Amino acid sequence: MLEPEELHISPMPKTWILDLDGTLVVHDGPFIMGRDEFLPGAREFLESIPEKDTIILLTARMDYEKAHTLKFLRENHVRYDQIIFNAGQGERILINDNKPDGLRTAIAINTTRDKFCQTNFVTDCTMGTMYD
């Protein structure tokens, strides 16, 4: 899915699967600038994710980049539940089933590299109500 202006999501707990380079931080920042740097709006977005939600970070960064990456996340108080290093540089494919009431449980948004996602996520309390 191309980046929508607005996306209605249920109030149910979610799993956010977020790429690191070019999505949350400047792509190749440690090599270009000598350090990681958040894209404008990315840090605030991460802080806005409810505690009940799960955050999984993905990165193609190799094991030798792990220490400085984890240090950057720790120093910036980035909450995440898991981080996957060495993720392939090709497509990332998410496959999931829809709920019986029609709730789509897999959403993918492709953003422009080094521009944080501009989608406005709107909680729609009419979605996923069958599971309260």
C-alpha positions in Angstrom: 0.0 0.0 0.0 1.3 3.4 -0.8 1.3 5.8 2.1 -2.3 6.8 2.8 -3.1 10.2 4.3 -5.3 8.6 7.0 -5.7 5.0 8.1 -8.5 3.8 10.5 -7.3 1.2 12.9 -9.0 -0.7 15.7 -8.5 0.0 19.4 -7.2 -3.6 19.8 -3.5 -4.0 20.9 -1.3 -3.9 17.8 2.1 -5.2 16.6 4.1 -2.4 15.0 6.8 -3.8 12.7 9.1 -0.9 11.8 12.2 -0.7 9.7 15.0 1.3 11.1 17.1 2.9 8.4 15.4 5.3 6.1 12.1 4.8 8.0 12.9 5.9 11.6 16.4 7.1 11.3 18.5 8.6 8.4 19.5 5.8 6.1 23.2 4.9 6.6 23.5 7.8 9.2 26.4 6.1 11.1 28.4 6.0 7.8 27.3 9.3 6.3 27.1 11.5 9.5 29.0 9.3 11.9 25.9 8.7 14.0 22.3 7.8 13.9 19.7 10.6 13.8 15.9 10.3 14.0 13.9 11.5 11.0 11.6 14.4 11.9 8.5 13.1 13.6 9.8 9.5 14.1 10.8 9.8 17.8 7.4 11.4 18.6 5.6 8.7 16.7 7.4 6.0 18.7 6.6 7.7 22.0 2.9 7.8 20.9 2.6 4.0 20.5 0.5 2.7 23.4 2.3 0.6 26.0 -0.2 -2.3 25.3 1.2 -2.5 21.7 4.2 -4.5 20.7 7.1 -2.9 18.8 9.3 -5.0 16.6 12.2 -3.2 14.8 13.8 -4.6 11.7 17.1 -3.7 10.2 19.4 -5.0 7.5 22.3 -3.9 9.8 24.8 -6.6 10.4 26.0 -8.0 13.7 29.0 -5.6 13.8 26.5 -2.7 13.9 24.5 -4.1 16.8 26.4 -2.5 19.7 26.1 1.1 18.4 22.5 0.6 17.3 21.4 -0.7 20.7 23.3 2.1 22.4 21.5 4.7 20.3 18.1 3.1 21.1 19.0 2.9 24.8 20.3 6.5 25.0 17.2 7.8 23.3 14.8 5.7 25.5 13.3 3.9 22.5 10.9 1.3 23.7 10.8 -1.9 21.6 10.0 -5.5 22.4 12.2 -7.1 19.8 14.8 -6.1 17.2 15.8 -8.2 14.3 19.2 -7.6 12.7 20.5 -9.0 9.4 17.0 -8.8 7.9 17.2 -9.1 4.1 17.4 -6.0 2.0 14.6 -7.1 -0.3 10.9 -7.1 0.3 9.5 -7.8 3.7 6.3 -9.8 3.3 3.7 -10.0 6.1 1.0 -12.6 5.7 -1.9 -12.7 8.2 -5.6 -13.7 8.2 -8.5 -11.3 8.4 -10.8 -11.5 11.4 -14.3 -13.0 10.9 -15.9 -9.5 11.2 -13.7 -8.3 8.3 -11.0 -6.5 10.3 -7.8 -6.5 8.1 -5.0 -7.7 10.3 -2.1 -7.0 7.9 -1.3 -3.5 6.8 1.9 -2.5 4.9 2.9 1.1 4.1 5.7 2.0 1.8 7.3 5.4 2.6 9.8 7.5 0.8 13.3 6.8 2.1 14.4 9.3 4.8 11.0 10.8 5.1 9.1 9.7 8.1 5.6 8.2 7.5 3.0 11.0 7.2 0.0 8.7 7.7 -2.5 9.8 10.4 -3.5 6.7 12.3 -7.0 7.1 13.6 -8.4 4.8 16.2 -11.9 3.7 15.1 -13.8 2.2 18.0 -16.3 0.5 15.6 -13.5 -1.8 14.3 -12.7 -5.0 16.1 -15.6 -4.6 18.5 -16.4 -8.3 18.3 -13.2 -9.0 20.3 -13.7 -6.7 23.3 
